[in-house]
Amino acid sequence: MRTIDKIIYPKWLIPVDGDQSVLEEHGIAINEDQIVAIDNVNNIQSTYDAREVIQLPEHALIPGLVNAHTHGAMTLLRGFADDLPLMDWLTNYIWPAEQKWVGEEFMQVGSDLAIAEMIRGGTTCFNDMYFFPDIVARRAEAASMRATVGMIVIDFPTVWAQNSDEYISKGLAVRDAMRHSSLITTAFAPHAPYTVSDEPLERIATLSGELECPVHIHLHETAHEVDESVVRYGMRPIERLNGLGLLNSSLIAVHMTQLLPGEIEVVAERGVNVVHCPESNLKLASGFCPTAKLMDAGVNIAIGTDGASSNNDLDMLGELRTASLLSKGFSEDPSAFNAHQSLEAATLSGARALGIDHLVGSIEVGKIADLTAIDLSDCATQPVYHPVSQIAYSATRDQVSDVWVAGKRILDNKELTTVDEDKTLATARELGRRIKQ
């Protein structure tokens, strides 16, 4: 028999491997950070001797959830300015607050709080767009969490950089510093077409191609954004980005609530990845991403929570449920964005958008063991006829019991193992008190 690190025996093993399979009476063998076998219980037991055996008798084991768009440290602005239109919210509340408060302390405390919340909700990887990506990367590594950190670019000066050259230069320095990390990758993160001018966008397009690095951007988020682009540039944002060389399979386009049929065709043809953030879009009344039409066209759809200042949580189970229900209502088709599709959007499709689907996003032999266990024994998820449906439509993040990243258990029976929760909460409360005053 082969000695390995651990074997997990869940009630239901949901690989999210493209064929919508659900396995029962199966185990998953893990050695170091890698999945080495998925087989029926008898074969696993006769082949492997594990140092640790984990029984999950009422649980579904799924790939770790991938939050494909968020602003982690903005957890410290949760509830700060609610019930406002996007541009009013940004220009009159969020940007002034950021100018006053965002710094190294804010980023460390806010990132720790976001990471703790995401781990508790079953998220194993997040795609962050915010300032001080170096701090975000360090805090994610300290928590043994996977992250893609955004090399933020914006036209106006902030505490992080003064101009586009400095934003790009400092971002590339973070990328270089993280090049040997097994948990951290990077993406160029120009904030939006209305905050980044042509010259830096063209440079990002060139660097993205040379470095094979994703580009993460808010795009077609509101009608106002589109109208402003037509007035300013004589074209809609997608057309402008196409002309600048950014419309390709490296692009991670967030929100996409304002799309014409022809634009959907172009997005599909170019292989653009779309990140759907339904709850933020609903709360800010930004519009509706036509997910059913995008999926019919073959577009890769991932799911993100956006920041906690506009959602107001980082709950991926809640987000995938909203995404599914909203798509059904918007398209007037109850089969749209079904349970399996929404779970895939929150796992494998997110990994695909980030360019790491060869490593994570599904439970397959050879992939890294980023896993989430959900206890379905709760009265809210019984009886279980179809576990994927229970996850998509009934389960809550409070039912997440265990989380592994690269084979390491970072949530153990609902207890965080890599984040000091008491310290994180105390420092977040204190900083929140100061911001409020």
C-alpha positions as CSV (number, residue, x, y, z in Angstrom):
1,M,0.0,0.0,0.0
2,R,1.1,3.6,-0.7
3,T,1.4,5.9,2.3
4,I,-0.1,9.3,1.7
5,D,-1.0,12.4,3.7
6,K,-4.8,12.2,3.8
7,I,-8.0,10.6,2.5
8,I,-11.4,12.3,2.6
9,Y,-14.6,10.3,2.5
10,P,-17.6,12.6,1.8
11,K,-21.2,11.6,1.4
12,W,-21.2,13.3,-2.0
13,L,-18.2,14.1,-4.1
14,I,-19.0,16.7,-6.8
15,P,-16.0,17.0,-9.1
16,V,-17.3,19.9,-11.4
17,D,-15.4,18.2,-14.2
18,G,-17.7,19.1,-17.1
19,D,-20.1,16.1,-17.0
20,Q,-22.3,17.2,-14.0
21,S,-21.4,14.0,-12.2
22,V,-22.1,13.4,-8.5
23,L,-20.2,10.5,-6.9
24,E,-21.3,8.6,-3.8
25,E,-19.3,6.0,-1.8
26,H,-16.1,7.5,-3.2
27,G,-13.0,8.8,-1.5
28,I,-10.3,11.3,-2.5
29,A,-6.6,10.6,-1.8
30,I,-4.3,13.6,-1.3
31,N,-0.6,13.7,-0.9
32,E,1.2,16.9,-0.1
33,D,-0.9,19.4,-2.2
34,Q,-2.1,17.2,-5.0
35,I,-5.1,14.9,-5.6
36,V,-3.6,11.5,-6.4
37,A,-6.7,9.4,-6.7
38,I,-10.5,9.5,-6.8
39,D,-12.1,6.1,-6.6
40,N,-14.7,4.0,-4.8
41,V,-14.2,3.5,-1.1
42,N,-13.0,-0.1,-1.5
43,N,-10.3,0.7,-4.0
44,I,-9.1,3.7,-2.0
45,Q,-8.9,1.7,1.2
46,S,-7.1,-1.2,-0.5
47,T,-4.5,1.1,-2.2
48,Y,-3.7,3.8,0.2
49,D,-2.6,4.1,3.8
50,A,-3.2,7.7,5.0
51,R,-1.7,9.6,7.9
52,E,-5.1,11.3,8.3
53,V,-8.6,10.0,7.4
54,I,-11.4,12.5,7.3
55,Q,-15.0,11.2,7.4
56,L,-17.7,13.7,6.1
57,P,-20.8,11.5,6.4
58,E,-23.4,14.2,5.7
59,H,-21.3,16.5,3.5
60,A,-20.9,17.5,-0.1
61,L,-17.3,18.0,-1.1
62,I,-16.9,20.5,-3.9
63,P,-13.9,22.4,-5.5
64,G,-13.0,25.5,-3.5
65,L,-15.1,28.5,-4.5
66,V,-13.4,31.1,-6.7
67,N,-14.4,34.7,-6.0
68,A,-13.5,36.1,-9.5
69,H,-13.9,39.8,-8.6
70,T,-13.6,41.6,-5.3
71,H,-12.0,44.5,-3.5
72,G,-11.0,42.7,-0.3
73,A,-10.0,45.5,2.0
74,M,-13.2,47.4,1.3
75,T,-14.7,45.1,4.0
76,L,-13.8,48.1,6.3
77,L,-16.3,50.2,4.4
78,R,-19.1,47.7,4.6
79,G,-22.3,49.7,5.2
80,F,-20.4,53.0,5.0
81,A,-22.5,54.5,2.1
82,D,-25.6,52.4,1.2
83,D,-28.6,52.9,-1.1
84,L,-26.9,55.3,-3.6
85,P,-26.4,55.2,-7.4
86,L,-22.9,54.0,-8.5
87,M,-21.3,57.3,-9.5
88,D,-22.8,59.2,-6.5
89,W,-21.6,56.4,-4.2
90,L,-18.1,56.4,-5.8
91,T,-17.4,60.1,-6.2
92,N,-19.0,61.6,-3.1
93,Y,-18.4,58.8,-0.6
94,I,-16.1,56.0,-1.4
95,W,-13.3,57.9,-3.2
96,P,-13.1,60.6,-0.5
97,A,-13.1,58.0,2.3
98,E,-10.3,56.0,0.5
99,Q,-8.3,59.2,0.0
100,K,-8.4,59.8,3.8
101,W,-8.1,56.3,5.2
102,V,-6.5,53.9,2.7
103,G,-2.9,53.1,3.7
104,E,-0.9,50.1,4.9
105,E,-2.9,49.6,8.1
106,F,-6.2,49.8,6.3
107,M,-5.1,47.3,3.7
108,Q,-3.7,44.8,6.2
109,V,-6.7,44.9,8.6
110,G,-9.3,45.0,5.8
111,S,-7.6,42.1,3.9
112,D,-7.4,39.9,7.0
113,L,-11.1,40.5,7.7
114,A,-12.0,39.7,4.1
115,I,-9.9,36.6,4.0
116,A,-11.4,35.3,7.2
117,E,-15.0,35.9,5.9
118,M,-14.2,34.3,2.5
119,I,-12.6,31.2,4.1
120,R,-15.6,30.8,6.4
121,G,-17.8,30.9,3.3
122,G,-15.9,28.2,1.4
123,T,-13.8,30.5,-0.9
124,T,-10.3,29.2,-1.6
125,C,-9.2,31.8,-4.2
126,F,-10.1,35.4,-4.8
127,N,-9.3,37.9,-7.6
128,D,-8.5,41.2,-5.9
129,M,-8.5,44.7,-7.4
130,Y,-7.4,47.3,-4.9
131,F,-4.4,49.4,-3.7
132,F,-1.3,48.0,-2.1
133,P,-1.4,44.6,-3.9
134,D,1.9,43.7,-2.1
135,I,0.1,43.8,1.2
136,V,-2.9,41.8,-0.2
137,A,-0.5,39.1,-1.4
138,R,1.4,38.9,1.9
139,R,-1.8,38.6,3.9
140,A,-3.2,35.9,1.6
141,E,0.0,33.9,1.8
142,A,0.0,34.3,5.6
143,A,-3.5,32.8,5.7
144,S,-2.5,30.0,3.2
145,M,-5.1,31.3,0.8
146,R,-4.9,31.5,-3.0
147,A,-5.2,34.9,-4.7
148,T,-4.8,36.8,-7.9
149,V,-3.7,40.3,-6.9
150,G,-4.5,43.1,-9.2
151,M,-1.8,45.5,-10.5
152,I,-4.1,48.4,-10.1
153,V,-3.9,51.3,-12.7
154,I,-5.9,54.5,-12.6
155,D,-5.3,57.9,-14.1
156,F,-5.4,60.0,-10.9
157,P,-2.9,59.9,-8.0
158,T,-3.6,57.9,-4.9
159,V,-1.6,56.8,-1.8
160,W,-0.3,53.9,-3.9
161,A,1.0,55.7,-7.0
162,Q,1.0,59.1,-8.6
163,N,0.6,58.3,-12.4
164,S,0.1,55.4,-14.7
165,D,3.9,54.8,-15.1
166,E,4.3,54.4,-11.4
167,Y,1.2,52.2,-11.0
168,I,2.5,49.9,-13.7
169,S,6.0,49.9,-12.4
170,K,5.0,49.2,-8.8
171,G,2.6,46.5,-10.0
172,L,5.3,44.7,-12.0
173,A,7.5,44.9,-8.9
174,V,4.8,43.0,-7.0
175,R,4.5,40.5,-9.8
176,D,8.3,39.9,-9.7
177,A,8.3,39.5,-5.9
178,M,5.6,36.9,-6.1
179,R,6.9,34.9,-9.0
180,H,8.0,32.0,-6.9
181,S,4.8,31.8,-4.8
182,S,2.6,28.7,-5.2
183,L,-0.5,30.6,-4.0
184,I,-0.2,34.1,-5.5
185,T,-0.6,35.1,-9.2
186,T,-1.1,38.6,-10.6
187,A,-3.3,40.4,-13.2
188,F,-3.1,43.9,-14.6
189,A,-6.1,45.7,-13.1
190,P,-6.9,49.0,-14.9
191,H,-9.9,50.2,-12.9
192,A,-12.3,51.0,-15.7
193,P,-12.4,52.6,-19.2
194,Y,-13.7,55.9,-17.6
195,T,-10.8,56.1,-15.2
196,V,-7.9,54.9,-17.4
197,S,-6.8,56.7,-20.6
198,D,-5.7,55.2,-23.9
199,E,-1.9,55.3,-23.4
200,P,-1.7,53.2,-20.3
201,L,-4.4,50.8,-21.6
202,E,-2.3,50.3,-24.8
203,R,0.8,49.7,-22.7
204,I,-1.1,47.2,-20.5
205,A,-2.3,45.4,-23.7
206,T,1.3,45.0,-24.9
207,L,2.6,43.8,-21.5
208,S,-0.3,41.4,-21.1
209,G,0.6,39.7,-24.3
210,E,4.3,39.7,-23.6
211,L,3.9,38.3,-20.0
212,E,0.8,36.1,-20.7
213,C,-0.9,38.0,-17.8
214,P,-4.6,38.5,-17.4
215,V,-6.2,42.0,-17.5
216,H,-9.0,42.6,-14.9
217,I,-11.3,45.6,-15.6
218,H,-14.8,46.9,-14.8
219,L,-16.5,47.1,-18.1
220,H,-20.0,48.2,-19.3
221,E,-21.1,48.4,-15.7
222,T,-23.7,51.1,-16.1
223,A,-25.6,52.9,-18.9
224,H,-23.9,56.1,-17.6
225,E,-20.5,54.6,-18.3
226,V,-21.5,53.7,-21.9
227,D,-23.1,57.1,-22.6
228,E,-20.0,58.9,-21.3
229,S,-17.7,56.9,-23.5
230,V,-19.8,57.7,-26.6
231,V,-19.6,61.4,-25.8
232,R,-15.9,61.4,-24.9
233,Y,-14.5,58.9,-27.4
234,G,-17.2,58.6,-30.0
235,M,-17.6,54.9,-29.3
236,R,-18.8,52.4,-26.7
237,P,-16.2,51.0,-24.2
238,I,-16.0,47.6,-25.7
239,E,-15.3,49.1,-29.1
240,R,-12.6,51.3,-27.6
241,L,-10.9,48.4,-25.8
242,N,-11.0,46.4,-29.0
243,G,-9.2,49.2,-30.8
244,L,-6.6,49.3,-28.0
245,G,-5.9,45.5,-28.4
246,L,-7.5,44.4,-25.1
247,L,-10.4,42.4,-26.3
248,N,-9.1,38.8,-26.1
249,S,-9.0,35.7,-24.0
250,S,-6.8,37.4,-21.4
251,L,-9.5,39.9,-20.5
252,I,-11.5,39.5,-17.4
253,A,-14.5,41.8,-17.9
254,V,-16.5,42.5,-14.8
255,H,-20.2,43.4,-14.6
256,M,-21.1,43.7,-18.4
257,T,-24.7,44.8,-17.7
258,Q,-25.0,46.9,-20.8
259,L,-24.5,44.7,-23.9
260,L,-25.9,44.8,-27.4
261,P,-26.4,41.6,-29.3
262,G,-23.4,42.4,-31.6
263,E,-21.2,43.0,-28.6
264,I,-22.1,39.6,-27.1
265,E,-21.0,38.0,-30.4
266,V,-17.7,39.9,-30.4
267,V,-17.0,39.0,-26.7
268,A,-17.7,35.3,-27.6
269,E,-15.5,35.4,-30.7
270,R,-12.6,36.9,-28.8
271,G,-12.8,34.6,-25.9
272,V,-13.4,37.3,-23.3
273,N,-14.1,36.1,-19.7
274,V,-17.1,37.7,-18.0
275,V,-17.4,38.0,-14.2
276,H,-21.0,38.3,-13.1
277,C,-21.6,40.2,-9.8
278,P,-25.4,40.1,-9.4
279,E,-25.9,41.3,-5.9
280,S,-23.7,44.4,-6.3
281,N,-25.4,45.2,-9.6
282,L,-28.8,44.9,-8.0
283,K,-27.9,47.0,-5.0
284,L,-26.4,49.8,-7.1
285,A,-29.2,49.4,-9.7
286,S,-26.5,49.1,-12.4
287,G,-28.4,46.8,-14.7
288,F,-28.5,43.1,-15.5
289,C,-25.8,41.0,-17.1
290,P,-27.4,38.8,-19.8
291,T,-25.8,35.6,-18.6
292,A,-28.1,33.2,-20.4
293,K,-27.3,34.9,-23.8
294,L,-23.6,35.0,-23.0
295,M,-23.6,31.3,-22.1
296,D,-25.5,30.4,-25.2
297,A,-22.9,32.2,-27.2
298,G,-20.1,30.2,-25.5
299,V,-18.7,32.9,-23.2
300,N,-17.0,31.8,-20.0
301,I,-19.0,33.1,-17.1
302,A,-17.5,33.4,-13.6
303,I,-19.0,34.8,-10.4
304,G,-17.7,37.5,-8.1
305,T,-19.0,39.2,-5.0
306,D,-17.6,42.6,-5.7
307,G,-16.5,44.5,-2.6
308,A,-18.3,44.4,0.7
309,S,-19.0,48.1,0.5
310,S,-21.4,47.5,-2.4
311,N,-22.7,44.0,-1.8
312,N,-22.5,43.9,1.4
313,D,-20.9,40.5,1.9
314,L,-18.3,38.2,0.4
315,D,-20.6,35.2,0.3
316,M,-20.1,33.1,-2.8
317,L,-22.8,30.6,-2.1
318,G,-25.3,33.5,-1.8
319,E,-23.9,35.0,-4.9
320,L,-24.2,31.9,-7.1
321,R,-27.8,31.5,-5.9
322,T,-28.7,35.1,-6.8
323,A,-26.9,34.6,-10.2
324,S,-29.0,31.6,-11.0
325,L,-32.3,33.1,-9.9
326,L,-31.7,36.4,-11.6
327,S,-30.8,34.7,-14.9
328,K,-34.0,32.7,-14.8
329,G,-36.1,35.8,-14.1
330,F,-34.3,38.1,-16.6
331,S,-34.4,35.6,-19.4
332,E,-37.9,34.3,-18.5
333,D,-36.5,30.7,-18.7
334,P,-36.5,28.5,-15.6
335,S,-33.8,26.3,-17.1
336,A,-31.3,29.2,-17.4
337,F,-28.2,29.1,-15.3
338,N,-29.1,25.8,-13.7
339,A,-27.7,24.5,-10.4
340,H,-24.7,22.7,-12.1
341,Q,-23.9,25.7,-14.2
342,S,-24.0,28.1,-11.3
343,L,-21.7,25.9,-9.3
344,E,-19.3,25.6,-12.2
345,A,-19.4,29.4,-12.6
346,A,-18.4,29.8,-9.0
347,T,-15.5,27.3,-9.3
348,L,-14.0,26.0,-12.5
349,S,-15.1,29.0,-14.6
350,G,-13.5,31.4,-12.2
351,A,-10.3,29.4,-12.3
352,R,-10.5,29.5,-16.1
353,A,-10.9,33.3,-16.1
354,L,-7.8,33.6,-13.9
355,G,-5.8,31.2,-16.1
356,I,-5.3,28.7,-13.3
357,D,-7.9,26.1,-14.3
358,H,-5.0,23.6,-15.0
359,L,-4.3,23.7,-11.3
360,V,-7.6,24.2,-9.5
361,G,-11.4,24.7,-10.0
362,S,-12.4,21.1,-10.2
363,I,-11.7,17.9,-8.3
364,E,-9.5,15.8,-10.7
365,V,-6.5,13.6,-10.3
366,G,-3.3,15.7,-10.8
367,K,-4.9,19.0,-9.7
368,I,-4.2,20.8,-6.5
369,A,-6.4,20.0,-3.5
370,D,-8.4,23.2,-3.1
371,L,-11.6,21.9,-1.5
372,T,-14.7,22.9,0.4
373,A,-17.0,20.7,2.5
374,I,-20.6,21.7,3.0
375,D,-22.7,20.0,5.7
376,L,-26.1,19.2,4.2
377,S,-27.5,17.6,7.4
378,D,-29.1,21.0,8.5
379,C,-32.9,21.1,8.5
380,A,-32.7,23.7,5.7
381,T,-31.1,21.3,3.3
382,Q,-33.0,18.0,4.1
383,P,-34.0,15.8,2.5
384,V,-31.4,15.6,-0.2
385,Y,-32.6,14.5,-3.6
386,H,-30.0,16.4,-5.6
387,P,-27.0,17.7,-3.7
388,V,-26.0,20.2,-6.3
389,S,-29.5,21.7,-6.2
390,Q,-29.3,21.9,-2.4
391,I,-26.0,23.8,-2.7
392,A,-27.3,26.2,-5.3
393,Y,-30.7,26.9,-3.9
394,S,-30.7,26.0,-0.2
395,A,-27.3,25.8,1.5
396,T,-25.8,28.8,3.3
397,R,-22.2,29.7,4.0
398,D,-22.9,28.8,7.7
399,Q,-23.0,25.2,6.5
400,V,-19.4,25.3,5.2
401,S,-17.5,23.1,7.7
402,D,-14.0,22.5,6.3
403,V,-11.8,24.2,3.7
404,W,-8.5,23.0,2.2
405,V,-6.1,25.0,0.1
406,A,-3.2,23.1,-1.5
407,G,-4.1,20.2,0.8
408,K,-3.8,22.3,4.0
409,R,-6.9,22.5,6.2
410,I,-7.5,26.2,6.7
411,L,-11.0,25.8,8.2
412,D,-11.4,22.8,10.5
413,N,-14.9,22.0,11.6
414,K,-15.8,25.7,11.3
415,E,-12.6,26.9,13.1
416,L,-10.1,29.1,11.2
417,T,-6.6,27.6,11.5
418,T,-4.5,30.2,9.7
419,V,-6.2,33.5,10.7
420,D,-6.4,34.9,14.3
421,E,-10.1,35.7,14.2
422,D,-10.2,37.4,17.6
423,K,-7.3,39.7,16.7
424,T,-8.7,40.4,13.3
425,L,-12.1,41.3,14.6
426,A,-10.7,43.5,17.4
427,T,-8.5,45.5,15.0
428,A,-11.3,45.8,12.4
429,R,-13.7,47.2,15.0
430,E,-11.1,49.7,16.3
431,L,-10.3,51.0,12.8
432,G,-14.0,51.1,12.0
433,R,-14.6,53.2,15.1
434,R,-12.0,55.7,13.9
435,I,-13.4,55.9,10.4
436,K,-16.9,56.5,11.8
437,Q,-15.7,59.4,14.0
